[in-house]
Amino acid sequence: MRLLLDQNLSPRLNELLADLFPGSMHVKDVGLESATDDSV
């Protein structure tokens, strides 16, 4: 399972969760940092 981390969560969580959830990303990594919740 991959996660898409919300803007309100630290992007550093990707590093901490990489073993459990490989391929996870932060909204900042995919250009959605200013997108609305509905868009995400």
Distance bins in CASP14 RR format, pairs under 12 A and 6 or more apart:
PFRMAT RR
TARGET T0000
AUTHOR 0000-0000-0000
RMODE 2
METHOD distances of the structure
MODEL  1
1 17 0 0 0 0 0 1 0 0 0 0 0
1 20 0 0 0 0 1 0 0 0 0 0 0
1 21 1 0 0 1 0 0 0 0 0 0 0
1 22 0 0 0 0 1 0 0 0 0 0 0
1 23 0 0 0 0 1 0 0 0 0 0 0
1 24 0 0 0 0 1 0 0 0 0 0 0
2 14 0 0 0 0 0 1 0 0 0 0 0
2 17 0 0 0 0 0 1 0 0 0 0 0
2 18 0 0 0 0 0 1 0 0 0 0 0
2 20 0 0 0 0 0 1 0 0 0 0 0
2 21 1 0 0 1 0 0 0 0 0 0 0
2 22 1 0 0 1 0 0 0 0 0 0 0
2 23 1 0 1 0 0 0 0 0 0 0 0
2 24 1 0 1 0 0 0 0 0 0 0 0
2 25 1 0 0 1 0 0 0 0 0 0 0
2 26 0 0 0 0 0 1 0 0 0 0 0
2 29 0 0 0 0 0 1 0 0 0 0 0
2 30 0 0 0 0 0 1 0 0 0 0 0
3 9 0 0 0 0 1 0 0 0 0 0 0
3 11 0 0 0 0 0 1 0 0 0 0 0
3 13 0 0 0 0 1 0 0 0 0 0 0
3 14 0 0 0 0 1 0 0 0 0 0 0
3 16 0 0 0 0 0 1 0 0 0 0 0
3 17 1 0 0 1 0 0 0 0 0 0 0
3 18 0 0 0 0 0 1 0 0 0 0 0
3 20 0 0 0 0 1 0 0 0 0 0 0
3 21 1 0 1 0 0 0 0 0 0 0 0
3 22 0 0 0 0 1 0 0 0 0 0 0
3 23 0 0 0 0 1 0 0 0 0 0 0
3 24 1 1 0 0 0 0 0 0 0 0 0
3 25 1 0 0 1 0 0 0 0 0 0 0
3 26 0 0 0 0 1 0 0 0 0 0 0
3 27 0 0 0 0 0 1 0 0 0 0 0
3 29 0 0 0 0 0 1 0 0 0 0 0
4 11 0 0 0 0 0 1 0 0 0 0 0
4 13 0 0 0 0 0 1 0 0 0 0 0
4 14 0 0 0 0 0 1 0 0 0 0 0
4 17 0 0 0 0 0 1 0 0 0 0 0
4 21 0 0 0 0 0 1 0 0 0 0 0
4 23 0 0 0 0 0 1 0 0 0 0 0
4 24 1 0 0 1 0 0 0 0 0 0 0
4 25 1 0 1 0 0 0 0 0 0 0 0
4 26 1 0 0 1 0 0 0 0 0 0 0
4 27 1 0 0 1 0 0 0 0 0 0 0
4 28 0 0 0 0 0 1 0 0 0 0 0
4 29 0 0 0 0 1 0 0 0 0 0 0
4 30 1 0 0 1 0 0 0 0 0 0 0
4 31 0 0 0 0 0 1 0 0 0 0 0
4 32 0 0 0 0 1 0 0 0 0 0 0
4 33 0 0 0 0 0 1 0 0 0 0 0
4 35 0 0 0 0 0 1 0 0 0 0 0
4 37 0 0 0 0 0 1 0 0 0 0 0
4 39 0 0 0 0 0 1 0 0 0 0 0
4 40 1 0 0 1 0 0 0 0 0 0 0
5 11 1 0 0 1 0 0 0 0 0 0 0
5 12 0 0 0 0 1 0 0 0 0 0 0
5 13 1 0 1 0 0 0 0 0 0 0 0
5 14 1 0 0 1 0 0 0 0 0 0 0
5 15 0 0 0 0 0 1 0 0 0 0 0
5 16 0 0 0 0 0 1 0 0 0 0 0
5 17 0 0 0 0 1 0 0 0 0 0 0
5 18 0 0 0 0 0 1 0 0 0 0 0
5 21 0 0 0 0 1 0 0 0 0 0 0
5 23 0 0 0 0 0 1 0 0 0 0 0
5 24 1 0 0 1 0 0 0 0 0 0 0
5 25 1 0 0 1 0 0 0 0 0 0 0
5 26 1 0 1 0 0 0 0 0 0 0 0
5 27 1 0 0 1 0 0 0 0 0 0 0
5 28 0 0 0 0 1 0 0 0 0 0 0
5 29 0 0 0 0 1 0 0 0 0 0 0
5 30 0 0 0 0 0 1 0 0 0 0 0
5 32 0 0 0 0 0 1 0 0 0 0 0
5 33 0 0 0 0 0 1 0 0 0 0 0
5 40 0 0 0 0 0 1 0 0 0 0 0
6 13 0 0 0 0 1 0 0 0 0 0 0
6 24 0 0 0 0 0 1 0 0 0 0 0
6 25 0 0 0 0 0 1 0 0 0 0 0
6 26 0 0 0 0 1 0 0 0 0 0 0
6 27 1 0 0 1 0 0 0 0 0 0 0
6 28 0 0 0 0 0 1 0 0 0 0 0
6 32 0 0 0 0 1 0 0 0 0 0 0
6 33 0 0 0 0 0 1 0 0 0 0 0
6 35 0 0 0 0 0 1 0 0 0 0 0
6 36 0 0 0 0 0 1 0 0 0 0 0
6 37 0 0 0 0 1 0 0 0 0 0 0
6 40 1 0 0 1 0 0 0 0 0 0 0
7 26 0 0 0 0 1 0 0 0 0 0 0
7 27 1 0 1 0 0 0 0 0 0 0 0
7 28 1 0 0 1 0 0 0 0 0 0 0
7 29 0 0 0 0 0 1 0 0 0 0 0
7 30 0 0 0 0 0 1 0 0 0 0 0
7 31 0 0 0 0 0 1 0 0 0 0 0
7 32 0 0 0 0 1 0 0 0 0 0 0
7 33 1 0 1 0 0 0 0 0 0 0 0
7 34 0 0 0 0 1 0 0 0 0 0 0
7 35 0 0 0 0 1 0 0 0 0 0 0
7 36 0 0 0 0 0 1 0 0 0 0 0
7 37 0 0 0 0 1 0 0 0 0 0 0
7 39 0 0 0 0 0 1 0 0 0 0 0
7 40 0 0 0 0 1 0 0 0 0 0 0
8 26 0 0 0 0 0 1 0 0 0 0 0
8 27 0 0 0 0 1 0 0 0 0 0 0
8 28 0 0 0 0 0 1 0 0 0 0 0
8 33 0 0 0 0 0 1 0 0 0 0 0
8 37 0 0 0 0 0 1 0 0 0 0 0
8 40 0 0 0 0 0 1 0 0 0 0 0
9 16 0 0 0 0 0 1 0 0 0 0 0
9 17 0 0 0 0 0 1 0 0 0 0 0
9 24 0 0 0 0 0 1 0 0 0 0 0
9 25 0 0 0 0 0 1 0 0 0 0 0
9 26 1 0 0 1 0 0 0 0 0 0 0
9 27 0 0 0 0 1 0 0 0 0 0 0
9 28 0 0 0 0 0 1 0 0 0 0 0
9 33 0 0 0 0 0 1 0 0 0 0 0
10 16 0 0 0 0 1 0 0 0 0 0 0
10 17 0 0 0 0 0 1 0 0 0 0 0
10 26 0 0 0 0 1 0 0 0 0 0 0
10 27 0 0 0 0 0 1 0 0 0 0 0
10 28 0 0 0 0 0 1 0 0 0 0 0
11 17 0 0 0 0 0 1 0 0 0 0 0
11 24 0 0 0 0 0 1 0 0 0 0 0
11 25 0 0 0 0 1 0 0 0 0 0 0
11 26 1 0 1 0 0 0 0 0 0 0 0
11 27 0 0 0 0 1 0 0 0 0 0 0
11 28 1 0 1 0 0 0 0 0 0 0 0
11 29 1 0 0 1 0 0 0 0 0 0 0
11 30 0 0 0 0 0 1 0 0 0 0 0
11 33 0 0 0 0 1 0 0 0 0 0 0
12 18 0 0 0 0 0 1 0 0 0 0 0
12 26 0 0 0 0 1 0 0 0 0 0 0
12 28 0 0 0 0 0 1 0 0 0 0 0
13 20 0 0 0 0 0 1 0 0 0 0 0
13 21 0 0 0 0 1 0 0 0 0 0 0
13 24 0 0 0 0 1 0 0 0 0 0 0
13 25 0 0 0 0 0 1 0 0 0 0 0
13 26 1 0 0 1 0 0 0 0 0 0 0
13 27 0 0 0 0 0 1 0 0 0 0 0
13 28 0 0 0 0 0 1 0 0 0 0 0
13 29 0 0 0 0 0 1 0 0 0 0 0
14 20 0 0 0 0 0 1 0 0 0 0 0
14 21 0 0 0 0 1 0 0 0 0 0 0
14 22 0 0 0 0 1 0 0 0 0 0 0
14 23 0 0 0 0 1 0 0 0 0 0 0
14 24 1 0 1 0 0 0 0 0 0 0 0
14 25 1 0 0 1 0 0 0 0 0 0 0
14 26 1 0 1 0 0 0 0 0 0 0 0
14 27 0 0 0 0 0 1 0 0 0 0 0
14 28 0 0 0 0 1 0 0 0 0 0 0
14 29 1 0 0 1 0 0 0 0 0 0 0
14 30 0 0 0 0 0 1 0 0 0 0 0
15 21 0 0 0 0 0 1 0 0 0 0 0
15 22 0 0 0 0 0 1 0 0 0 0 0
15 23 0 0 0 0 0 1 0 0 0 0 0
15 24 0 0 0 0 0 1 0 0 0 0 0
15 25 0 0 0 0 0 1 0 0 0 0 0
15 26 0 0 0 0 0 1 0 0 0 0 0
16 24 0 0 0 0 0 1 0 0 0 0 0
16 26 0 0 0 0 0 1 0 0 0 0 0
17 23 0 0 0 0 1 0 0 0 0 0 0
17 24 1 0 1 0 0 0 0 0 0 0 0
17 25 0 0 0 0 0 1 0 0 0 0 0
17 26 0 0 0 0 0 1 0 0 0 0 0
18 24 1 0 0 1 0 0 0 0 0 0 0
18 25 0 0 0 0 0 1 0 0 0 0 0
23 29 0 0 0 0 0 1 0 0 0 0 0
23 30 0 0 0 0 0 1 0 0 0 0 0
24 30 0 0 0 0 0 1 0 0 0 0 0
25 31 0 0 0 0 1 0 0 0 0 0 0
25 32 0 0 0 0 1 0 0 0 0 0 0
25 33 0 0 0 0 0 1 0 0 0 0 0
25 40 0 0 0 0 0 1 0 0 0 0 0
26 32 0 0 0 0 1 0 0 0 0 0 0
26 33 0 0 0 0 1 0 0 0 0 0 0
26 40 0 0 0 0 0 1 0 0 0 0 0
27 33 1 0 1 0 0 0 0 0 0 0 0
27 34 0 0 0 0 1 0 0 0 0 0 0
27 35 1 0 0 1 0 0 0 0 0 0 0
27 36 0 0 0 0 0 1 0 0 0 0 0
27 37 0 0 0 0 0 1 0 0 0 0 0
27 39 0 0 0 0 1 0 0 0 0 0 0
27 40 1 0 0 1 0 0 0 0 0 0 0
28 34 0 0 0 0 1 0 0 0 0 0 0
28 35 0 0 0 0 0 1 0 0 0 0 0
28 40 0 0 0 0 0 1 0 0 0 0 0
30 39 0 0 0 0 0 1 0 0 0 0 0
30 40 0 0 0 0 1 0 0 0 0 0 0
31 39 0 0 0 0 0 1 0 0 0 0 0
31 40 0 0 0 0 0 1 0 0 0 0 0
32 38 0 0 0 0 0 1 0 0 0 0 0
32 39 1 0 0 1 0 0 0 0 0 0 0
32 40 1 0 1 0 0 0 0 0 0 0 0
33 39 0 0 0 0 0 1 0 0 0 0 0
33 40 0 0 0 0 0 1 0 0 0 0 0
34 40 0 0 0 0 0 1 0 0 0 0 0
END
